[in-house]
Amino acid sequence: MIITSALLCIALLIAGCSSKGNNSEASSPPASNSPSAEPSQSAEPSPSASPSETTPAEKTTITITYRDDGRGPEGTLYKWIEEVKASYPNKNVEIKQTPIQASEGDYFAKIALALKSPDTAPDIVTEDTFMINSDASAGYLTPMDDRVSGWEDWTNGSFIEALKKGVTASDGKVYGVPYNTDSRGLWYNKQIFKQAGLPEDWHPKNWDEVLQAARTVKEKVKNVVPIWMNMGKATGEATSMQTYEMLLYGTGERLYDDASGKWIVKSQGILDALNFVSTVNKEKLGPPLSKVLNGQAGNTSSREYLPQGKLAISLDGSWIAGNYLSNGAAPWPEYKDVLGFTAFPTNKGQDPGAITLAGGWALSIPANAKHKDEAWDFIKYALNKDNTKKLILASGNITVRADVGKDPEYTAMPFNEISTDFLQKAEFRPAQDKYPEVSTQIQTMVESVASGTSPENAAKKYAQDVTRIVGKDKIVEK
């Protein structure tokens, strides 16, 4: 029995040494290498070892986690990472993709859980820039100032300076390297507009003109949704930013008062924004609630309704054109001729005349990452000019690199120039750690109005909820 037990122990030890690590649950990124794993180095043979006995260098595996939108290996990020890692010169480092398939809102929740533990934190994570301040304040991310300050691309003007603030938290530290940005406006189908007798070169001057165009489409063109905006909790930040904040900021109002350091919970701007949502639904100018309150609403509007000629106007982001490229989710060669993209006007046409919200995504290094140096080296390579250009051209996003922005291939892409022009009037979400929680209340408020609650009652409930989150001393009414 003693001999048997000893042999069993030896067998288990051998199996343990050869293990690559346990798989994590599907809802979280797989764990990377053991915390004790050191960066790989070339193995030196011992003096007595023959060449055949030399142990090859072990590879260091770094994991990269991002949101999989359901396309898996056909997804733009998946293909780009595979291409970048194939050309990555450090062959002692292996890049492992650990995507999370989830809606936008669920992705943020799952990432927050994964970043808490060394067992589940990846080495690199894609962060929506609006989450960087919150995740940094929670201690989930590694400050990168010392690293970026020594990176020539960061310091020589290759990156657009104004967009660096999207990865800078309220403590003044940098927590990521941005790889794209975006702007928002009104996409519209020129063929449908022509049928309705509307101008194919459309530039509405105020909200009334937007609503009137939708009413005209409803009256004159059958089986077409006049206007689509994200309005549900299931579409997460798309509802907060692309719908509500575009409307709110278009009134001249803001979510957060920088001067007083307080959240605005009552104002005419809030009611005006909600009344626009209410009007669209009361007059049945939008899609059925079963469509718009669904977590796939954004994909439905951009990948199905617009290409199929079922949607006249869509309040959405510059990136949706990426769906229509030959390698996109919904290839549509004619999109550049059929679609128009115009600025979203202020509510009464007051200065500055139009509004857009800018966001974007970044590569960050979690505080619990096991291989931070290797992660940083890969980020520098992945986001150099050539690799950034490849990602931008494949995804249809706007570049954050000034040098890519001047590249002929980039400027030749349809809508890139106008999307970039919108950034001149861009606004950004508050860089406050409470913003993600406030954003959740925005989504609830907008969905309640879309479902029939009066703007006044929805706004009152929003004020109560935000006050509970931030405290009475951090709110202001106007």
C-alpha positions, 0 to 999 in steps of 0.5 A: 500500500505504501509503495502504491501510494508513493507511485500515485503521488509521483504520478500526480506531481508529474501531471500537475507539472505538465498542466496548462492551467484550469479552464475558467467558467464561460462567463469569465476570461480563462485564467492565464499562466500561473502567478509564479510563471516568469517571463520566458528566457532562452534556456542555457544548456548545462555544461554536462548536457548534450545538445539533444538534452537541451530544454527548449524555452517555455513560452509565456502566454498572455491573454487578451479579453474583449467583447465578442459580438456573436461572430466568433472567428469571423469577428473583426477583432478576432481576425485582427488579433490573429493577424497581429500575433502571427507577425509579432516578432517575440516568438517566446510569447504566445497570444491567447484570445479569451473573448466574452460573448455578451451584450454590451451591458453584460460585458461590462458586468462580466469584465468587472468580475473577471478583473477582481481576481488574479485567477480570472483577470486577463493580461490585456482587456479592451475597455470602453473609454467611459468605463476606464475611470470607474475601473481605475478608481476600483483598482482594477487597472494598471497606471501606464504613465511610466510606460507611455512616456517612454514610447515614441509613438505616444510622445511624438504626436502620432496620437491625436492629443485631444483623444488621450483624455479618453484614457485618462482617469480623474486622478490624471493617470493614463490607464490605456492606449486607445485604438479607435474613436467614434462620432454619432449622427443621423444615418438616412436612406437616400432612396427612401427619402427620394420616394417620400419627396425629401431631399437626398442631401439632408441637413436638418436644422433642429429637432422639429425637422427631424421629426417632420422627416420621419412623419413624412416617411410614415405617410408616404412610404409603406413598410418602412420604419421612419426612425430608430433610436436605442431605447432599452436597458438591454442595449446599455450604453448605446441607449445612454449615449447614442440616444439620451445624451445626444438629445440632452446635450443637444438642448445645451444641458449636461449630465454633470455640472463641472463647476459645482461638481454635482450631477444635474437631476432636474432641468428643462433639458431632461424633459425636452430629451424625454419628450422627443423619445415620447413623441417618437413612440406616441406617433409610432414613428419608431420600430415595435417595442419588441424590436427596440427593447431587445438586446440585439436592437443595434444589430437589427437596425444596422445589419438588417433594417438599413441594408434591406431598405426597411429603415429611413433614419437611424440615430447611431454611430460612425462605426456602423459602416464597418458592417457593410464592408466585404469582410463585415457582418452585413456586406453591402457594396451599395451602402456608400451610394444609398446612405447619407450621414448627417449631423444631429442638430441641436433642439432649436438650432441654437449654437453650435448647431449640431452635437455629437458624443465621442467615445472609443475603446482602448487596450488596458492592462489589468492590475491583476494581470500576470504578465504586464511587461509582455502585455505592454510590449504586445500593445505597443506592437499591436497599436503601431501605425501599420497595425492600427491602420489595418484594424481601422480599415477593417472595422470602419471606425475613426482612427485615434492616430493622426498619422493614420488619419492622413493615410490615403487609404483611410481618407478614401473610405466613405464617410470617414471625412464627415465622421471625423469632422463631427469630432470638432463639436464632440462632447464626452461623457463625465469622467466620474466614477459614478457615471456607469451607475448613473448611466444604468438609471438613464437606460431605465428612464428612457425605456420607461418613457418608451413603454408609456411612462410620462417624461415627468414621472420618469424624470422624477424617478431618475432624480430619486435614483441618482440622488440615492447613488451619488448622495444629496450633496452631489446633486443640483436642480436647474 
